[in-house]
Every structure is written in structure tokens, then in C-alpha cells.
Amino acid sequence: MNRAWFLSRGYAAAWLGLLGLAVALRMYHLPGFVVNNDEGHWLIYALDKGLLFEPIRNSYPRPDLLFPLIVSPLVRLLGPNELALRLFPALVGSLSLFPLAALVFQLTKNRAACLFAAAFLAVLPLHVYFSASGIPDAIALFFGLWALVFMVRAGQTKELKNFVWMGIWVALALLTKATALYLWGFLAIAGMFLLDDKRGRCRFYAALVSAAIPLSLVTLAILQRSHALSFFHEPGITENFGFSPSRLGKHVRYGIVFYDGLLLVAVVGMILTIVRATKGSSADRRLLVWLLPLGNLFITPFFRVGRLELLWLIPSVCLFAAVAVSSLRLPLARMAAGVVMAILLTRSLFGIPLPDPGRAKAASDYTTAVLQRPGGWPSRDAGRWLKAATSPEDTILITAYTFTDPLLLELERSRRLVPNGGENWGLLRDPTNHVKYTVFTQDYRAYAPSLAAYADAHFTLAAAQFAGYTIYDCQKDGRIVAYPDAFSQSNPYVRQGMELLQRHELERAYEAFQKGLAMEPDQPVASVNLALLCLQLGRDEEGVARCEQNIRLGIEPSISYGVLGQFCEKRGDYASARAAYGKSLALDPQNQTTLQLLVNLPKVPR
């Protein structure tokens, strides 16, 4: 390698260029999407810290409280909007290049390897995507990378201060996002291989145990005040815990798609490291411990299949990719790194076709392309337009995918704003209520199909539309009129039923949904949930009849067929169950619950 180049201005310019590129990718049109569901929850916590300890609606208390505290000053300064949530993750995500580079340099003692690793992270689609989101995961990874830096330094120097700093960074990572427990577990295992003296190991594990104390104390404080806790009590986690080949396969596919060509290069680096280690290279033998994080691919599917957990593979993937590229002569290494970067940059700019994306919720959930981020401030622009188009006595119905939305927060003090418009649709019956506009957020046809159909049939789209919002004008010929057929009487019971379901009060939820159907016999949410409750409460005949009626009326037929299949399976009719599951998947091929049911279904005896 040409050592002179690494001491030249060109080396410093390369670092500045990488940082500038990382910032540009993460900051480009940063407020271009309205906050999605996950971001909405963090916005709630930032606005009211007490909710970190108390359950509200479908938001569970959580012990990883550092992110709401960090973004609170920005929320106060910029308002409760997209930029306030995303600015800090984008900046910290860009700065993550430096701890990663420090880690790789300490492990390889190779300046080229640390530069290549940082270059790959700067354009990595997975990291770019989540660094531009108002969630804490990129920040937790930043803290985790520094923890790894000080872990390696502590193993090399045996100095107490390095162990202390490692513990501090691990504690910060855990308090930022509890999924940093993956990091904690890796450190607990890696310490046995990276520290060979008794005193160093004692200091290491003392620091590691101490790092978990703050998270443990906060968790205990929450459990003293609430029966539920984020992640550990979420239905999607607790009810679906376990391993299955389909979940593992989907998780691996996400990893392949998001890491793209970098993963192939990393595999080459792993093979080189293993070969060198078998030939007696002590440095490469110590690198083998960094294969351990790949266990994430097999552990995570027990809890859930997601993309966020894949962030914790970054240190290992970037390390081994850098090892592979830096093994070449410098001109060839630069060329290889450039090709990999070009592939990753193209993916980041133009987007990744996600495998099994599921039902779209928010636009930002399934749009990974940097260049597809809309410009402007959707929530602020929509709010300004609605303020100009209404007066204080006018009413605006807003049916939000996230129950705390920037538009709702901005308008609620200056306009008569009625959130969750589906529950208050009856206001349209009386023109004296002055309902002038109805606003849907995100993919409203997915989460509120009945209300969307009603709006299409009765209203017209407003003159102005904004990213993430669909605004309907409820007036006719410029006049506010009555809509006698506006449905709403069942919605209070439906809402009550959903809240009771979240508290696992099944009998009371059943009664609430029954009351809702008495007001509106074909109410879709009540109809589907009643079928599910009948399954859980053992009311099989009623449940089968409800499923068949739902299918006949076209009410969530995919889900209804899936529930009907469970009733068939319960009475031992596996052939009918398989047929029902097949019909469910024909309507919704990505329905993970039905896929799992089909996998677990006993073979039909011949």
C-alpha cells in the first residue's frame, strides 16, 4: 500500500467527501414525508414524557427513553413535525462513519480498510433509509459502534478508563433502543475470546453488567405502574413468538436486499479471514469473533421479521467487506471499492424493491429511494392551506393513520379539529356542525376503506393536495350541506372494543363489538374482530357463521377465510382448513399469519 497517500491532503479530502456524501443522502428532502406510524409514537413520547411510563391507546410504555429526551429541544424549536424528529438521526447517522472507521482500523491496523468501511456505510441503503427516519435505531447504532471501539481498545490496553467508556456507550445504546440487547449479547460472548487475562475479563464484565443497570431500573419502574411494556407485551411479538422457516427466509431476504452487493464482498472477506486463520494468522483468528453478529439472522425471526434489526450487522458486514477490498493492491482496491459504492449509491438513490412489503401504510414505509422523497413540508403546508381555507367556526374531520399527526397538532388550537373522523362521521348529518373538509393521512384506502369509499361517493377532492394527505371538500356548490346517510353510530362501540382487546378483556370486547353491529350490521372492524373473538372464546358455531357472512359480504375476505380455516382445523377438518387458508392466500399472498398457519397445519391423512 502507498503509505504516503494516507498522509496526504487527498486522504483528508476523501474523508470530507465521504462525510458530505453521507450528509447529503440522509438530509435530502428530509421533511418530505409526513411522520409514519413508528415516528408518530416517538413524537408522542417527545411531547409527553409521562407516556414513557403509562399506556395510551395503542402506544405501550417503553424503557428506551433517551431518544424522546434528545429530540425534545428540536420539537420545541421546530414544532411537532417531520424535521424535528429526523434531524438528529440524520446527523448522527452521517457521523457514524467515524466510529466504524476507528473500529476497523483498530482491528486491522489498515488505513485503507477503515476508509473503505466508512465509504460503504456512507452509501449503504439500509443505513441511509433509517438514518432519515425519526426513530432511534441509527442513534443506538452510533452509540454501539463507539462501545465496540472502546471494547477493542480496552482489550488491547487493559486500561480501566476504556472499560468505563465501553460501559457508558453500551448503556446509552440500550437506553436509546432496547434492541441494542443484540449488541450486549455479542459483547458478553466476544469478551471470552478477546480478553485473555483474568483482571481484564473482570473489568470487562463488570462494565457490561453495569451498562445494563439503567435499562433494568427504568424497566422495573415502568412495570410498577403499567401491566404492559413495549416489545415484550405487543401482540405481534408475544402471540407470534417462535421460529419458522418462512420467517427466517423472509428475514434473510431482507438482509440480502438491503446489503446488496456489499454482502457478497463481505462473504469474500470472511472466507479470506477464515483461510488466513487456519494458516496460523493470529490477527485473523481474532477477527473470526466478528462472525458472531451474523447469528442475528437466526435469533431475530423468533421475535419478528423486520429490517431495523439488520442494522446491527453493519459492523461485521462493513468490516469483512473492507478486509476483502483492502487485500488488493491500492489501485485495484480503489477500483473495487468504487464499483461497490456505485452499486450501493444507485440503490440508495433509486430505491430497493422490497421482498414481501405487505400492505402499504405510510408512503415512507415502502419508499427507500432518496430521489423519491417529496420536497417541502407536507404537514406545515397542509396546515397553512387549511387555515387559509377555513374559519375558526368551521370543522375539519381528520382520519389519521397515526393518532398523533403533525397536522392535527398544528391545527388543534386554532380550528375545530375532530380527530379520527370515522368515529365522528355523524357530524356530517347536521350542517350546523360546519364540517367543511375531511382529511385522510397516508394510505387511507388501506386503513379506512369504508370511509374512503364514502368520501369518493359523496365529496370532491380539494383544490390543493399535499404529500401524505388527501383532503376532501365536503361542501356542495360552495355550501355546507347535510349527509343523512353518514354512518357513525357504531364507531364508539368499535373503538371501545379495540381498546378492550388491547387490554385482553375479551368478553367485554365481544359485547362492545356486538353493540356496534346492532347499530351497523355490516361494520367491517366489528365483524372481523367478532369472528376472531369467537375463536378465542370457544364460540365455534357463531364464529363460523360470522366468517361465512363476512366472506359473503366481502368484509376482509382474506382474514375471514384465515379465521374460518382455524375453526376447521380446530374440529379436525384439515382438508377444509387447508382449502380456506389457500383462499386466504389467493387474496393476500403476503398474509404472514395465514402463511404460518398453513406451515403448522398437520398433513391431511390419506
C-alpha positions as CSV (number, residue, x, y, z in Angstrom):
1,M,0.0,0.0,0.0
2,N,1.1,3.6,-0.7
3,R,1.6,5.0,2.9
4,A,2.4,8.5,1.6
5,W,-1.1,8.8,0.1
6,F,-2.7,8.2,3.5
7,L,-0.8,11.1,5.0
8,S,-1.6,13.4,2.1
9,R,-4.3,16.0,1.6
10,G,-6.0,13.6,-0.7
11,Y,-6.7,11.3,2.3
12,A,-8.3,14.2,4.3
13,A,-10.3,15.2,1.2
14,A,-11.6,11.7,0.8
15,W,-12.9,11.8,4.4
16,L,-14.6,15.2,3.9
17,G,-16.1,13.9,0.6
18,L,-17.5,10.8,2.3
19,L,-19.0,12.8,5.2
20,G,-20.5,15.3,2.7
21,L,-22.0,12.4,0.7
22,A,-23.4,10.8,3.8
23,V,-25.0,14.0,5.0
24,A,-26.4,14.8,1.5
25,L,-28.1,11.4,1.2
26,R,-29.6,11.5,4.7
27,M,-30.6,15.1,4.7
28,Y,-32.0,15.4,1.1
29,H,-35.7,16.4,1.4
30,L,-35.6,15.2,5.0
31,P,-39.1,16.6,5.9
32,G,-40.6,15.3,2.6
33,F,-42.8,12.7,4.2
34,V,-45.4,13.0,6.9
35,V,-44.4,11.0,10.0
36,N,-45.3,7.3,9.8
37,N,-46.7,5.2,12.5
38,D,-43.5,4.4,14.3
39,E,-42.4,8.0,14.2
40,G,-45.8,9.1,15.4
41,H,-45.2,7.0,18.6
42,W,-41.9,8.6,19.3
43,L,-43.4,12.1,18.7
44,I,-46.0,11.3,21.4
45,Y,-43.2,10.4,23.8
46,A,-41.2,13.5,22.9
47,L,-44.3,15.7,23.6
48,D,-45.3,14.0,26.8
49,K,-42.5,12.1,28.7
50,G,-45.0,10.7,31.1
51,L,-46.3,8.4,28.4
52,L,-43.0,6.5,28.5
53,F,-44.3,5.1,31.8
54,E,-48.1,4.9,31.0
55,P,-50.0,3.1,28.3
56,I,-52.2,5.2,25.9
57,R,-54.4,3.8,23.1
58,N,-52.1,1.5,21.1
59,S,-48.9,3.0,22.5
60,Y,-47.1,1.0,25.1
61,P,-44.7,2.4,27.7
62,R,-41.1,1.8,27.0
63,P,-37.8,1.9,28.9
64,D,-35.6,3.1,26.0
65,L,-36.3,6.8,26.8
66,L,-33.2,8.6,25.6
67,F,-34.4,9.4,22.1
68,P,-37.5,11.4,23.2
69,L,-35.3,13.3,25.6
70,I,-32.8,14.1,22.8
71,V,-35.3,15.3,20.2
72,S,-37.4,17.3,22.7
73,P,-35.4,20.5,22.2
74,L,-35.8,20.2,18.5
75,V,-39.5,19.6,18.8
76,R,-39.8,22.7,20.9
77,L,-37.7,24.7,18.5
78,L,-39.1,23.5,15.1
79,G,-42.5,22.3,16.2
80,P,-44.0,18.8,16.3
81,N,-43.2,17.9,12.7
82,E,-41.0,15.7,10.5
83,L,-37.8,17.7,10.6
84,A,-37.8,17.9,14.4
85,L,-37.8,14.1,14.6
86,R,-35.4,13.3,11.8
87,L,-32.7,15.9,12.0
88,F,-30.7,14.3,14.9
89,P,-30.9,10.8,13.5
90,A,-29.7,12.0,10.1
91,L,-26.7,13.9,11.6
92,V,-25.7,11.1,13.9
93,G,-26.2,8.6,11.1
94,S,-23.7,10.6,9.0
95,L,-21.2,10.8,11.8
96,S,-21.3,7.0,12.3
97,L,-18.7,6.8,9.6
98,F,-16.0,7.8,12.2
99,P,-16.6,5.2,15.0
100,L,-16.9,2.5,12.3
101,A,-13.7,3.6,10.7
102,A,-12.0,3.7,14.2
103,L,-13.2,0.2,14.9
104,V,-12.0,-1.3,11.6
105,F,-8.6,0.4,12.0
106,Q,-8.1,-1.0,15.5
107,L,-9.0,-4.4,14.3
108,T,-6.9,-4.4,11.0
109,K,-4.3,-1.7,11.5
110,N,-5.0,-0.8,7.9
111,R,-5.8,2.8,6.9
112,A,-7.3,1.7,3.6
113,A,-9.7,-0.8,5.3
114,C,-11.0,1.9,7.6
115,L,-11.6,4.3,4.7
116,F,-13.3,1.6,2.7
117,A,-15.6,0.6,5.6
118,A,-16.6,4.2,6.1
119,A,-17.3,4.6,2.3
120,F,-19.6,1.6,2.3
121,L,-21.5,2.9,5.3
122,A,-21.9,6.3,3.7
123,V,-24.0,4.9,0.8
124,L,-25.4,1.7,2.4
125,P,-29.2,1.7,1.5
126,L,-30.2,0.2,4.8
127,H,-28.4,2.9,6.9
128,V,-29.4,5.8,4.6
129,Y,-33.0,4.8,4.8
130,F,-33.2,4.5,8.6
131,S,-30.9,7.5,9.3
132,A,-33.5,9.6,7.5
133,S,-36.3,8.4,9.8
134,G,-37.5,9.9,13.1
135,I,-36.7,6.7,15.1
136,P,-33.8,6.0,17.4
137,D,-32.2,3.0,15.8
138,A,-29.5,4.8,13.9
139,I,-28.6,6.7,17.1
140,A,-28.4,3.5,19.1
141,L,-26.1,2.0,16.4
142,F,-23.9,5.1,16.7
143,F,-23.5,4.6,20.4
144,G,-23.0,0.9,19.8
145,L,-20.2,1.5,17.4
146,W,-18.4,3.6,20.0
147,A,-18.9,0.9,22.5
148,L,-17.2,-1.6,20.2
149,V,-14.3,0.8,19.7
150,F,-13.7,1.1,23.4
151,M,-14.2,-2.7,23.8
152,V,-11.3,-3.4,21.4
153,R,-9.2,-0.6,22.9
154,A,-9.8,-1.9,26.4
155,G,-8.7,-5.4,25.3
156,Q,-5.5,-4.0,23.8
157,T,-4.6,-1.6,26.6
158,K,-6.2,-3.1,29.7
159,E,-6.8,0.4,30.9
160,L,-9.7,0.9,33.3
161,K,-10.9,4.1,31.6
162,N,-11.5,2.2,28.3
163,F,-13.7,-0.3,30.1
164,V,-15.6,2.5,31.8
165,W,-16.2,4.2,28.5
166,M,-17.3,1.0,26.9
167,G,-19.9,0.6,29.6
168,I,-21.1,4.2,29.2
169,W,-21.6,3.8,25.4
170,V,-23.4,0.4,25.9
171,A,-25.7,2.0,28.5
172,L,-26.5,4.9,26.1
173,A,-27.2,2.4,23.3
174,L,-29.6,0.4,25.5
175,L,-31.4,3.5,26.7
176,T,-31.8,4.7,23.1
177,K,-33.3,1.4,21.7
178,A,-33.7,-1.8,23.6
179,T,-32.8,-3.8,20.5
180,A,-29.2,-2.9,21.5
181,L,-29.5,-6.0,23.6
182,Y,-28.2,-7.8,20.5
183,L,-25.0,-5.7,21.0
184,W,-25.0,-6.6,24.7
185,G,-25.3,-10.3,23.9
186,F,-22.5,-10.1,21.3
187,L,-20.2,-8.4,23.8
188,A,-21.0,-10.9,26.5
189,I,-19.8,-13.7,24.2
190,A,-17.0,-11.8,22.5
191,G,-15.3,-10.9,25.8
192,M,-14.4,-14.6,26.4
193,F,-12.4,-14.6,23.1
194,L,-11.0,-11.1,23.1
195,L,-9.7,-10.9,26.7
196,D,-7.2,-13.4,27.8
197,D,-6.3,-12.2,31.3
198,K,-8.4,-12.6,34.4
199,R,-8.2,-9.0,35.6
200,G,-9.3,-7.6,32.2
201,R,-12.2,-10.0,32.0
202,C,-13.4,-9.0,35.4
203,R,-13.3,-5.3,34.4
204,F,-15.0,-6.1,31.1
205,Y,-17.9,-8.0,32.6
206,A,-18.3,-5.6,35.4
207,A,-18.6,-2.8,32.9
208,L,-21.1,-4.8,30.8
209,V,-23.3,-5.7,33.8
210,S,-23.2,-2.0,35.0
211,A,-24.3,-0.9,31.5
212,A,-27.5,-2.9,31.8
213,I,-28.5,-1.4,35.2
214,P,-30.0,1.8,33.9
215,L,-32.3,0.0,31.4
216,S,-33.2,-2.6,34.1
217,L,-34.2,0.1,36.6
218,V,-36.3,2.0,34.1
219,T,-38.0,-1.3,33.1
220,L,-38.8,-2.1,36.7
221,A,-40.2,1.4,37.3
222,I,-42.5,1.0,34.3
223,L,-43.7,-2.4,35.4
224,Q,-44.6,-0.9,38.8
225,R,-47.0,1.4,37.0
226,S,-48.2,-0.5,34.0
227,H,-49.1,-4.1,33.1
228,A,-47.7,-3.7,29.6
229,L,-44.3,-2.9,28.1
230,S,-43.2,-2.2,24.6
231,F,-41.9,-5.2,22.6
232,F,-42.4,-7.7,25.5
233,H,-46.2,-7.2,25.6
234,E,-47.0,-6.2,22.0
235,P,-49.5,-8.7,20.4
236,G,-47.3,-9.0,17.3
237,I,-44.4,-10.2,19.4
238,T,-46.0,-12.3,22.2
239,E,-48.6,-14.1,20.1
240,N,-46.3,-15.0,17.2
241,F,-43.1,-15.8,19.2
242,G,-41.2,-18.7,17.8
243,F,-39.2,-20.0,14.9
244,S,-40.4,-20.9,11.4
245,P,-38.5,-21.4,8.1
246,S,-40.8,-18.9,6.4
247,R,-39.9,-16.1,8.9
248,L,-36.2,-17.0,8.7
249,G,-36.4,-16.9,4.9
250,K,-38.0,-13.6,4.8
251,H,-35.5,-12.1,7.3
252,V,-32.6,-13.4,5.2
253,R,-34.2,-12.0,2.1
254,Y,-34.4,-8.6,3.7
255,G,-30.7,-8.8,4.6
256,I,-29.7,-9.7,1.0
257,V,-31.8,-7.0,-0.5
258,F,-30.7,-4.2,1.8
259,Y,-27.0,-5.1,1.9
260,D,-27.0,-5.9,-1.8
261,G,-23.5,-6.3,-3.4
262,L,-21.8,-5.4,-0.2
263,L,-22.9,-8.7,1.3
264,L,-21.2,-10.7,-1.4
265,V,-17.9,-8.7,-0.9
266,A,-18.2,-9.3,2.9
267,V,-18.6,-13.1,2.3
268,V,-15.3,-13.0,0.3
269,G,-13.7,-11.2,3.2
270,M,-15.0,-13.8,5.6
271,I,-13.6,-16.6,3.5
272,L,-10.2,-14.9,3.3
273,T,-10.2,-14.4,7.1
274,I,-11.0,-18.0,7.7
275,V,-8.3,-19.2,5.3
276,R,-5.7,-17.0,6.9
277,A,-6.7,-18.0,10.4
278,T,-6.4,-21.7,9.5
279,K,-2.9,-21.0,8.2
280,G,-1.9,-19.6,11.6
281,S,-2.6,-15.8,11.4
282,S,-3.3,-14.7,15.0
283,A,-4.8,-11.4,13.8
284,D,-7.3,-13.2,11.5
285,R,-8.1,-15.7,14.3
286,R,-9.2,-12.7,16.4
287,L,-11.3,-11.4,13.6
288,L,-13.3,-14.5,13.5
289,V,-15.3,-13.4,16.6
290,W,-16.9,-10.8,14.3
291,L,-18.8,-13.6,12.6
292,L,-20.9,-13.9,15.8
293,P,-23.3,-11.0,15.0
294,L,-24.5,-13.0,12.0
295,G,-26.4,-15.0,14.5
296,N,-28.8,-12.1,14.4
297,L,-30.3,-13.5,11.2
298,F,-31.4,-16.6,13.2
299,I,-32.3,-15.0,16.5
300,T,-34.4,-12.1,15.3
301,P,-37.1,-14.2,13.5
302,F,-38.1,-15.7,16.9
303,F,-39.4,-12.3,17.8
304,R,-40.3,-10.6,14.5
305,V,-39.2,-10.3,10.9
306,G,-38.0,-6.7,10.3
307,R,-35.4,-4.5,8.8
308,L,-34.4,-2.5,11.8
309,E,-32.6,-5.3,13.5
310,L,-30.4,-5.8,10.4
311,L,-28.6,-2.5,11.3
312,W,-26.7,-4.4,14.0
313,L,-25.0,-6.5,11.2
314,I,-23.3,-3.3,9.9
315,P,-20.1,-3.6,11.9
316,S,-19.4,-7.1,10.8
317,V,-20.5,-6.7,7.1
318,C,-18.5,-3.5,6.6
319,L,-15.5,-4.9,8.4
320,F,-15.3,-8.0,6.3
321,A,-16.1,-6.1,3.1
322,A,-13.3,-3.7,3.9
323,V,-10.9,-6.7,4.6
324,A,-11.7,-8.2,1.2
325,V,-11.2,-4.9,-0.8
326,S,-8.1,-3.8,1.1
327,S,-6.4,-7.2,0.4
328,L,-5.9,-6.0,-3.2
329,R,-3.2,-3.6,-4.4
330,L,-4.2,0.0,-3.8
331,P,-5.2,1.0,-7.4
332,L,-7.2,-2.2,-7.8
333,A,-8.7,-1.8,-4.3
334,R,-9.8,1.7,-5.1
335,M,-11.4,0.5,-8.3
336,A,-13.2,-2.4,-6.5
337,A,-14.4,-0.1,-3.7
338,G,-15.6,2.4,-6.3
339,V,-17.7,-0.3,-8.1
340,V,-19.3,-1.4,-4.8
341,M,-20.0,2.1,-3.8
342,A,-21.6,2.9,-7.2
343,I,-23.9,-0.1,-6.8
344,L,-24.9,0.9,-3.3
345,L,-25.3,4.5,-4.2
346,T,-27.6,3.7,-7.1
347,R,-29.7,1.5,-4.8
348,S,-29.9,4.3,-2.2
349,L,-30.8,7.0,-4.8
350,F,-33.4,5.0,-6.9
351,G,-34.7,2.6,-4.3
352,I,-34.8,-1.1,-3.4
353,P,-37.7,-3.4,-4.5
354,L,-38.5,-4.8,-1.1
355,P,-39.4,-8.5,-0.8
356,D,-42.8,-9.2,0.8
357,P,-43.6,-5.5,1.6
358,G,-47.0,-6.3,2.9
359,R,-49.8,-3.8,2.9
360,A,-48.7,-0.3,2.4
361,K,-49.2,2.0,5.4
362,A,-47.3,5.2,5.0
363,A,-45.5,6.2,1.8
364,S,-42.2,6.4,3.6
365,D,-42.6,2.9,4.9
366,Y,-42.0,1.4,1.5
367,T,-40.2,4.0,-0.5
368,T,-36.5,3.6,0.0
369,A,-35.4,5.8,-2.8
370,V,-33.7,9.1,-1.7
371,L,-34.7,10.8,-5.0
372,Q,-38.4,9.9,-4.5
373,R,-38.7,11.8,-1.3
374,P,-41.1,14.6,-2.0
375,G,-39.9,18.2,-1.3
376,G,-41.4,20.7,1.1
377,W,-43.0,20.4,4.5
378,P,-46.2,18.4,3.9
379,S,-47.6,18.9,7.4
380,R,-46.9,22.6,7.6
381,D,-48.0,23.3,4.0
382,A,-51.3,21.4,4.5
383,G,-51.9,23.2,7.8
384,R,-51.3,26.6,6.2
385,W,-53.7,25.8,3.3
386,L,-56.4,24.6,5.7
387,K,-56.1,27.6,7.9
388,A,-56.5,29.9,4.9
389,A,-59.5,27.9,3.5
390,T,-61.4,27.7,6.8
391,S,-62.5,30.0,9.7
392,P,-62.4,29.2,13.4
393,E,-66.1,28.1,13.4
394,D,-65.5,25.5,10.6
395,T,-64.9,21.8,11.4
396,I,-62.3,19.6,9.9
397,L,-62.5,15.8,10.2
398,I,-59.1,14.2,10.2
399,T,-58.8,10.4,9.9
400,A,-55.2,9.8,10.8
401,Y,-53.2,6.6,10.4
402,T,-51.1,7.7,13.3
403,F,-53.3,9.1,16.1
404,T,-50.8,11.9,16.7
405,D,-50.1,13.6,13.4
406,P,-48.3,16.9,12.9
407,L,-51.3,18.4,11.1
408,L,-53.5,17.5,14.0
409,L,-51.1,19.1,16.5
410,E,-50.7,22.2,14.4
411,L,-54.4,22.9,13.8
412,E,-56.0,21.8,17.1
413,R,-55.5,25.1,18.8
414,S,-56.8,27.4,16.0
415,R,-59.5,25.3,14.3
416,R,-62.3,23.0,15.3
417,L,-60.4,19.8,14.5
418,V,-62.1,16.4,15.1
419,P,-59.5,13.6,15.1
420,N,-60.3,10.1,13.9
421,G,-63.0,11.3,11.7
422,G,-64.6,7.8,11.3
423,E,-65.7,7.9,14.9
424,N,-67.4,11.3,14.4
425,W,-68.7,10.8,10.9
426,G,-72.2,11.6,12.1
427,L,-71.3,15.3,12.4
428,L,-71.9,15.4,8.6
429,R,-75.6,14.8,9.2
430,D,-76.1,18.3,10.6
431,P,-75.0,21.3,8.6
432,T,-74.8,23.4,11.7
433,N,-71.7,21.5,12.7
434,H,-69.9,23.3,9.8
435,V,-67.9,20.2,8.6
436,K,-66.0,21.8,5.7
437,Y,-63.2,19.4,4.9
438,T,-62.3,15.8,5.6
439,V,-58.6,14.9,5.7
440,F,-57.1,11.4,5.4
441,T,-53.5,10.7,6.1
442,Q,-51.1,8.2,4.5
443,D,-52.6,5.2,2.6
444,Y,-56.2,5.8,3.8
445,R,-57.6,3.2,1.3
446,A,-55.7,0.5,3.2
447,Y,-56.6,1.5,6.8
448,A,-60.1,3.1,6.3
449,P,-61.6,1.5,3.1
450,S,-65.2,2.1,4.1
451,L,-64.7,5.8,4.9
452,A,-62.6,6.2,1.7
453,A,-65.5,4.7,-0.3
454,Y,-68.0,7.1,1.3
455,A,-65.7,10.1,0.7
456,D,-65.3,9.1,-3.0
457,A,-69.1,8.8,-3.4
458,H,-70.1,12.0,-1.7
459,F,-67.3,14.5,-1.7
460,T,-64.8,16.0,-4.2
461,L,-61.1,16.3,-3.8
462,A,-60.0,19.7,-2.6
463,A,-58.1,22.1,-5.0
464,A,-54.8,21.6,-3.1
465,Q,-53.3,18.3,-2.1
466,F,-50.1,17.6,-0.1
467,A,-47.7,14.6,0.2
468,G,-49.1,12.2,2.8
469,Y,-52.5,13.9,3.0
470,T,-55.7,13.6,0.9
471,I,-58.2,16.4,1.5
472,Y,-61.8,16.1,0.5
473,D,-64.2,19.1,0.2
474,C,-67.4,18.2,2.0
475,Q,-69.3,21.2,0.5
476,K,-71.6,21.2,-2.5
477,D,-71.7,24.3,-4.7
478,G,-69.7,26.1,-2.0
479,R,-72.4,25.4,0.7
480,I,-72.2,23.2,3.7
481,V,-75.0,20.6,3.4
482,A,-76.3,17.6,5.4
483,Y,-75.4,14.0,4.6
484,P,-78.3,12.0,6.3
485,D,-76.7,8.6,5.4
486,A,-73.4,9.4,7.2
487,F,-72.6,6.4,9.4
488,S,-71.1,6.8,12.8
489,Q,-73.3,5.3,15.5
490,S,-71.3,2.1,15.7
491,N,-67.9,3.7,15.9
492,P,-67.8,4.5,19.6
493,Y,-68.5,0.8,20.3
494,V,-65.9,-0.3,17.8
495,R,-63.3,2.0,19.4
496,Q,-64.2,0.7,22.9
497,G,-63.9,-2.9,21.6
498,M,-60.4,-2.3,20.2
499,E,-59.3,-0.7,23.5
500,L,-60.7,-3.7,25.5
501,L,-58.9,-6.1,23.1
502,Q,-55.6,-4.4,23.8
503,R,-56.2,-5.0,27.5
504,H,-57.1,-8.6,26.8
505,E,-60.6,-8.2,28.2
506,L,-62.2,-10.5,25.6
507,E,-65.7,-10.9,27.0
508,R,-66.2,-7.1,27.3
509,A,-64.7,-6.6,23.8
510,Y,-67.1,-9.1,22.5
511,E,-70.0,-7.2,24.0
512,A,-68.8,-3.9,22.6
513,F,-68.5,-5.2,19.1
514,Q,-71.9,-6.8,19.3
515,K,-73.4,-3.4,20.2
516,G,-71.6,-1.9,17.3
517,L,-73.1,-4.4,14.9
518,A,-76.5,-3.8,16.4
519,M,-76.1,-0.2,15.2
520,E,-74.4,-1.0,11.9
521,P,-74.8,-4.7,10.9
522,D,-72.0,-4.8,8.3
523,Q,-69.4,-2.7,10.2
524,P,-66.2,-4.3,9.0
525,V,-63.9,-3.8,12.0
526,A,-66.5,-5.2,14.4
527,S,-67.4,-8.1,12.0
528,V,-63.8,-9.3,11.7
529,N,-62.9,-8.9,15.3
530,L,-66.1,-10.7,16.4
531,A,-65.0,-13.7,14.3
532,L,-61.6,-13.7,16.0
533,L,-63.1,-13.4,19.4
534,C,-65.5,-16.3,18.8
535,L,-62.4,-18.4,18.0
536,Q,-60.7,-17.3,21.2
537,L,-63.8,-17.7,23.4
538,G,-64.8,-21.1,22.0
539,R,-68.0,-20.0,20.3
540,D,-67.4,-22.0,17.3
541,E,-70.8,-22.2,15.6
542,E,-71.3,-18.4,15.9
543,G,-67.7,-17.8,14.7
544,V,-68.2,-20.0,11.6
545,A,-71.4,-18.2,10.8
546,R,-69.7,-14.9,11.2
547,C,-66.8,-15.8,8.9
548,E,-69.2,-17.1,6.2
549,Q,-71.3,-13.9,6.4
550,N,-68.1,-11.8,6.2
551,I,-67.0,-13.7,3.1
552,R,-70.4,-13.4,1.5
553,L,-70.5,-9.6,2.1
554,G,-66.8,-9.1,1.0
555,I,-65.7,-8.0,4.5
556,E,-61.9,-8.6,4.8
557,P,-62.3,-12.0,2.9
558,S,-58.6,-12.8,3.3
559,I,-58.8,-12.6,7.1
560,S,-62.2,-14.2,7.2
561,Y,-61.0,-17.2,5.3
562,G,-58.0,-17.5,7.6
563,V,-60.2,-17.5,10.7
564,L,-62.6,-19.9,9.1
565,G,-59.6,-22.2,8.4
566,Q,-58.7,-22.1,12.1
567,F,-62.3,-23.2,13.0
568,C,-62.0,-26.1,10.5
569,E,-58.6,-27.0,11.9
570,K,-60.0,-26.9,15.5
571,R,-62.6,-29.5,14.7
572,G,-60.0,-31.7,12.9
573,D,-61.2,-31.0,9.3
574,Y,-57.7,-30.4,8.0
575,A,-58.7,-30.6,4.3
576,S,-61.2,-27.8,4.7
577,A,-58.7,-25.8,6.7
578,R,-56.1,-26.1,4.0
579,A,-58.7,-25.0,1.4
580,A,-59.6,-22.0,3.5
581,Y,-56.0,-21.0,4.0
582,G,-55.4,-21.3,0.3
583,K,-58.3,-19.0,-0.5
584,S,-57.0,-16.5,2.1
585,L,-53.5,-16.5,0.5
586,A,-55.0,-16.2,-3.0
587,L,-56.5,-12.9,-1.9
588,D,-53.4,-11.8,0.2
589,P,-50.3,-13.8,-0.7
590,Q,-48.2,-12.0,2.0
591,N,-50.5,-12.6,4.9
592,Q,-47.9,-13.8,7.4
593,T,-50.4,-15.2,9.9
594,T,-52.1,-17.4,7.3
595,L,-48.7,-18.5,5.9
596,Q,-47.7,-19.6,9.4
597,L,-51.0,-21.4,10.0
598,L,-50.5,-23.3,6.7
599,V,-46.9,-24.2,7.6
600,N,-48.1,-25.6,11.0
601,L,-51.1,-27.4,9.6
602,P,-50.8,-31.2,10.1
603,K,-50.6,-33.2,7.0
604,V,-54.0,-34.5,5.8
605,P,-54.1,-38.3,6.3
606,R,-54.7,-40.3,3.1
